[in-house]
Amino acid sequence: MSDEQQTATFEQELEQLEVIVRRLEDGSVGLEEAVALFEQGSRHLAACRQRLIAVQGRIDELTAADLPEASDGAQEPFANV
């Protein structure tokens, strides 16, 4: 994996994946190029998934903190969402 791919943001990876999908969907590429694009797209998809998993873990850590419960019996905000 190149340095550019390692430092790409989630948004950049997703944008590249979208470009590849559009090219594959428009049917303007030959078989060999389609396979190469599919491979590239798979790498971008894997990078996006890894970032989402990392972010989900971070969110889980932040929301897992023991917060004091309201002592007046009031419901927590967004409890019904």
Order of alpha helices (4+ residues) and beta strands (2+ residues): alpha-alpha-alpha
